[in-house]
Amino acid sequence: MTSPLSRFALLLMLIAGLFACGGGGGGLASGVGSGGTGSAAGPVTGLASIILGTQDYDDAEASFTRTNSSGVALTMAASQLKLGHQVEMTLDAQGKPQRLHIQAQLAGLIDSIDSVHASLSVGGLRVLTIASAQGPGPISSYSGTPNFNGLQLQQPVEIYGSYGEDAQGPYILASRIAVLAQDGARLWTGRIVSVSAHTLQLYGQNTRFSLDAPPRITPLGSSLQAGELVTIHASSASGLPDDVHVYGPPAGSTQMTLSGVVYGLQGGNFSVQGIPVQAAGLSSSLQNGDFVQVQGSVSGASVQAQSISIRTAADLLPQLKGSITHYVGPNSFIVRGVPVDASQAQITGSANGLGDGQFVSIQGSLQGNTLLAQQVQVISRPPALATIDLEGTLQSIDLVHRLITMVAAGQVIPLQLASNLVVENTSLASLITGNYVGVEAQLQSDGSYQVNSIHLSPAPSLQSGSLETHGSIYNYDPLQGSFMVNNITVFINGVPVQGGSLSNGSSVELSITASLPHQALSISLDQ
């Protein structure tokens, strides 16, 4: 049998000789490409480059930011983008993303759980989830818990999703629920019903927010007015706002593709994620609560709809395209940072099965925190601009010409550092030869690589038969001395934990035994 390492080396040799063979991104946003500036907003439903709703965008030139606990936008690596993240993108005239921003809608402690209706509340705001293909919107993804049933009262969580209103009041339709390793910031999302120089009140929520210490209002130039949808950030449970984010079309945008829940439907018009949509003649079949994808032109703070499509979870099943990393077995490997179980999948394009380094296209359905693959196609010649994940040892560093070489699977690979490079958990100046690193790179049409992100990784164990994996911990059982990550159970086996203590939601890098039961050989928490 061909080893995973040999398969990885074969893939690298194929890629090294690759010439132009077609695009690896996606189509242009509707209405963009004729001189206009576009934008798009909604939950991430695929990584192939990036899929919002059913629209695929090539993210080769994009810079990525996310809002931290105080509401400040910080640069992040594209590899940190996850299924279910709620994002806003600005596009150039050709429809290519230039900036992508991640914004959570809710954070705090779970104060109630309704198992019958698969809903919960955080800070008094209802959170609805979707688990089947018939649901109105993408299936909810999870991190730090196996699924909805693993959630517990008073757990700290961060929630991404679409804002809606029904007869019971406001809610968030969750596209992603992440259990946090520790309690921290608070986020609230809602529609302003009253605002003064001193206080702000959201529809259907009891908390009255003090504005005596004026918070930042973002985007720059925004103001707070009744009717606007906002996310309020407080860096602690005190509820004193640090930042208030106002939803609306990005400045300068002339065209927009918008995905989310319909609410406030009246006279043919409605709102999606705080943005008014003028849809006379297109909305006769709509109802409040429908999940839609709207394409149209921007007029002031609203969108004039040119097309509206109702989307169910069956329309929004996740897609992945990328290279396999951290292959433990057919039921546990990673593609584009997403845990995959392909044990029941139809696999085409390879007679040797799956393994590290293989470039794959996957279709499937989310089940809790794992993508259950239904079809896996192994692609021997990845297309230009395909995203490739590599791990190996730095052999040379030339910061003047922004070139590095690394050794991965026995191959020496030259890499060009992109202008939008993000360096995680270290600095570019601190990298030295011999460092073991992971990179996310895009394959160019001439077979070269352009690196968009780089991070230090623990060197793999030298013990024979060991395997590497990383992900978010769930089902942590200190009495049994075990936890789960990426659909596998790991026994701690007395191994010291580097970088902190274990808890559900912790991000961890592991070396484990290949044989069952999987025993930990090293455990390192990501900072």
N, C-alpha and C positions, 0 to 999 in steps of 0.2 A: 504493500500500500504506500502511496506517495504521502510523505509527511506534510503537515501544514506548513513547515518552514520551507520545504522544497517547492510547494505550490506558490508560496509568497515570492520566492526567488524567480520562479517561472513567470509570474505576473509582471515583476519588475523588468525582466528582460523583454517581454512583449511590449510593455509601455515604452521602454527606452528606444525601441525602434519604430514607435508609432508616428505616423504622419497624419495630416488633417483628414478627419473622417466624419465630420458633421458636428453639429452643436450639441452641448450637454446641458443647456439651460432650458428655457421654455419660451412660450409665446409672449408677445407684447401685451401690456395692459390695453384693454379696449379704449380706443379714442386717443392713444398716445402714439407718436411717431410722425405727426404732421406739424411739428413745431411747438406743441403744447408741453406743459410740464405736468406729469401725472403723480398720483399717490394711490396707495392701497392700504386698507386696514382690515383686521380680522384675526381669527385664530390660525395658527400654523397647523395645516393638515397634512403636510408632507415635507420631506427634505430630499430634494432631487434636482436642482438647487433648493429653492424655497417654494412651497405651495401654500397659497392662501385661498381657502375655498376650493375652487377647481382650477385656479390660475397659477401657472408655473412661472417663476421669475429667476433669472440668472443673477446670482448675487456676487459675481466675481469681483466687482469694483466697489461693493458696498462697505461702509463703515457701520459698526454695530455698537449700540449703546443700550443700557438698561437703567432704570431708575432704582437708586439704592434706598435704604430705609428712611433717609431724610428727604427723599424726593429729588436728589441730585442725579443728573444723567452721567453715568460713568462708562468709559469705553470698555467693551468686552470682546471676547473672541467669538467668531461665528460658531465654533464648536459648542458654545454654551446655549445655543438656541435649541429648544426642545419642542416636541409635539404638544400642541395646546397652548403654547405661549401666545398672548395677545400682543400683536405688533402693529406698528404704523410705519409705512415705508414712503419715502419720496423717490420719484423716478425721474430719469432724464427724458429727453425728447424721443429716445429710442425705446423707452419702456424698461430700462435697466435700473435696478435699485441703486441709489447713491447713499442713502442713509436708512437704517432700520433701527427702530427703537422699541424695546420691550417694556410694557407697562402692566404690572399686576393691578387687580381691581379690589382686592380684599386681603387683609392679613390680621391675624389675632388668634384668640383661643376659641375653640369650638364650644358653643354654649348650649346646643341642643342637637340631637340626631333623631331623624324620623326614618327608621329602617323600612317601614312599609312603603313609603313614597321615595326612598333613596334621596332624601334631602337632609340638609343640616342648616344651622345658622351660626354666623360668626358676627359678634358685635350687634346681635339683634337682626341682622340682614339675612334673609333666606338665600340658600344656595341650592339650586336644582342640578341634578346630574343626569347623564344619559349613558345607558349601558347596552342598548340594542340598536340595530340598524334602522328601526322605525322611528327613532327619536328625532325631534326637530333641531338638528345641529350635530356637530361632531361628537363622537363618543368621548366621554370624559377620560382623560389620562391621569395617572397617579404616580407619585414619587414618595418614597418613604413609608408606603403602606402597600399591601398587595392589591387592594381594591377598596371600594366604599366600606365593606364590612369590617375592614381593619382600622377604620377611624375610631377615635375615642374622645369622650368628653374632656375638655380642657387641654387637648392637644394644640400646640401652635401650628398654624397652617398658613400657607400663602395660596391665593386662589386667583386664577385667570379666567376671564369669561366675558360674556355679553350681558349687558344690562337690559332688564325687561320689567314690565309692570303688568299685573293682572288684578283680578277682583280682590285678592288678598294683599295687594300692595306691591312694593318693589322686590326684585330678586336678581340674582346673578345666575345665568346658565353657565355652569362651569365647564370649561374646555380642559383645564388642568388644575389638579389639587396636589400641592406638595406639602408633606409633613416636614416641619422644620426641626432641626436638632435642638434648638433652644428658642425660648420666647424672646420677642424683641419688638420690632416696630409694629405700628398699627396702620391699617389702610381702611378707608371707607369710600364707597362709591355711591353716588346718588344724584338725584335731580334737585337743584336748589329751589326751595319754595319761599325762602325769605333770607335777605342779607342786609346787614346794616354796617355801620362803621365798627361795631363791637362784636356782633355775632353772625353766625351762618347756620341755617337749618336745612336739612335734607328731607325730602318727601318720605314719609312713612318711617322715619328713624327718630328715636327719642333724644339722641345726643345733640346738644346745642354747642357748636364749636365757637370758642372765643377767638376773636380777631384783634384783641387788644395789643398783642405782640404780632404785628403784621407779618403773615407768611409770604414766601415767594409765590408768585402766580406765574405758572408756565402754561403754554409757551409765552415768551417775552411779548409784551404788548396786550396780553389778555386782561380782561376785567371780569369781576364776579357779578352775575346778573341772575335774577329769578328765571327758572326754566332751563338753565344750562346744566349739563351733566358734568360732574367733577369727580376726581379721585383726590381725597384728602390724605396727606402723609403726616404721620406723627412718629418721631423716632422712639417714642416710649408709649406706655399705656396711659400716660397722663391725658392724652387727647388734645394737647396743644399743637395745632398744625405747624409743620415746618414748611410745607409746600402744598399748594392747591393746583392740580392739573386740570385744565379746561379742555374738553373734547371738542374737536371741530376739524374741518379740512385743513391740511397743512398750508402755511402761508405760501402764496405763489402758485398753488396747484390749480390747474384748469380742468383736469379730468380726474375722476376718482372711481376706484372699485372698492366697495364697502360690503363686508359680511357681518351679519349679526342678527339679533332678535328684533322683530317689529314690535313697537309699542306706540301708544298715542295715536292710533289710526283714526283719522277723521277727515271726511270730505276728500278722500283720495290721497291725502298726505299722511306721513307718519315719521317716526324717528328711528334711527339705528345707531346705537352706541353714541347717543347725544347729538347726532347730526341730523337735522331736518331733511327729509327727502320729499321733494315735490314730484308726485307720481300720478297726476290726473290721467285717467285713461289706461293706466297700466296696473292698477291696484285692485281691480274689482274682485279678484279671487283671494285676496290677502285677508288674514286675520291677525289680530294681536297674538304674539307668541310664535308666529312663523319665523323660521330662520331663513334669511334671504341673502342673495348675492346681488347687489345693485351696481350697475355701471352707468355713469352719467357725467355731466359737466358740472363744474363747481360755479355756484352763483352766490357770492358773499359767503355766509356761514352755512349754506345749504347745498344740496346736490339735486340737480334737475335730472331725474332718472331717464335713461334712454333704453334700459332693459332691466328687468327684474326676474330673478329665478329663485323659486322656493327650493331649498336644499334640505334633505333629510340626512341622517347619519350614513345611509347607504350610498349617498352621492359623495360623501366626504371621507370614505375609508382611507386610512393613511397609506402613503407610498414612500418608499425609501430607495435611494440609489447611492451607493458608496461602497467602500471596501470594508470587508469583515475584519474586526479586531477582537482580541481577547476571546478567541474561540475556545470554549470549554467542551462543548458537545453540540449536537444538533438542537438541543433544547435551551442552549445558553451561549449567545455571542452578541456582539454589538455592531451595529451599523449606524453611522452618523450620531453616535451617542445614545441610540435607542436600543434597549434590551430586546432581543428577538428569540422566539421559540419557533424553530422550523421543523420540529420533530414530526409534524403531520403534513408538511407542505409537499407540493409537487415541485421537484427540482429539475430544471432543464439546463442544458448548455455545458454540463460537466459530467464526465464518467467517473470522476474521482471523489464525488461528494463535496462537502463544504470544508473550508479551512481558512486560517488567517491569510489576509492579503488578497483574497479573491474579491473582484468587483462584482456586485450583485444588484439586481433590481428586484424589489420585494413588494408584493401586495398582500394585504391581510387585514386583520381587525384587531383593535385594541381590546385586551382583556386585563383590566386593572393597570398594572405598571409594565406590562409586556405586550409587544406586538406579536400576535399569533399569526405567523405567516401561512398563507394559503398557496401562494406561488412564489418560487424563487428562481430567477433566471441568472445564471452565471455568465458574465460577459467577459470574454477573453481580451477584447480590445476596447477599453473604455473610451468614450468619446472625448473630444477636446472640451476643456472646461469642466470635466468631471472632477468631483472632490475626492481626493485620495488621502487616507490616513496612514501615516508611517510612524514607526517607532524604531529607534536605533541610537547609536553612539556618534556624537559629533567627532568628525575627523579633522576638519579645518574650519576656520572662521575668518572671513575677510570683510570687515565692516565697511571699509572704504568703498568696495564695489558691491556690498550687500550680497555676498555669496557665502554659502556654507556647503560643506559636504558632510554626509552622514553615512554610516554603515548600517544597513538594514538587511537582514536575512542573507548576509554574506556579500551583498552588492554595495558598491560605493556609488552614492547618488548625489549629484550636484543639485543645489537648490538655490533659486533666486528669491531674496526676501522682498515681498511686495511693499509698495508704498503705504498700504493700510495695514501693515503687520501689527499684530497684537501679541505681546509677550506676557504670558501668565506666570504667576508665582515666582518670578525672578525679573531680571532686567537684561536687555540685550548686551549691555557692557559686562555683565557678570557671567555670561556664558563662557565656558572654557572647553577646550578639546577634552574628550573623555566623558563629558556629561552625557547621561542617557536622557533622551528627549522624545517627546511626541510632537509631530507636526501635522497640521491640516493644510494640504496644498492643492492647487488646481493644476491639472494637466494641461499644458499648452499644446497647440496644434503641431509643434515641431518635436514633441515628446519630452520637452523640459518641464520642470515644475516651478510654480510660483507659490511661495509659502505665505499664507494669510495669518497663521497663528502657530506659536511654538510654546511648549511648556516643559518644565523639568518633570521627569517621571522616575519612580523608583526602578532601579535596575532589576531585571528579572532574576529570579532565584537560580543559582547554579546547580541546585539539587536536581538530579535526574528525575524526569517524570513530573516536573512541576508545571503549573499553568498560571497565567496571570489574568486578572480581571479587575474591573473597577465599576463603581455605581453607588447608588443610594441604599443604605441599610434599611431593611424592614423585618418584621417578625423577630426582633431582638429578644432573646430569652437568656437573661443573666444566670438563671438557675441551671439551665441545661448547658450554658456556655456555648450558645450558637446564635446565628442570625442568618438571614437570607439576603442575597444580592443576585440580581439578574436570573431569577428562577432557579437558583441552586442554594442548597443549605451548606453553610460553612461552620465547622466546629473550631472554636477558638484555640483549643488545645494548649492553653497556657502561654500562648505567644504574647509578648508585650505589645501594647498598642502605641504606635508612634504618633504624636501630635495631638493627643487629647483622650477623651473617653468615648466609648461607643454609645449610641442611642439611635432610635429610629429617625431616619432623615439625614444621618451623617453621610457624607461623601467619603468613600474609602477606596484605597488601592490595595489589592491583595495578591499574594502569591500563595497558591494552594496545591495540595497534592492532586495528581491527575486521577488517581484511583478513588473509588468510593469507599467509605464516606470521605468527602473533601475536608481535609484538615488544613488549617491555616499554617503557612510557613512564615509569612510576614504580613503585618497589618499596618497600614499608614493612612491616617486621616488627612484629607485635603483641607488646606487652610483657606 
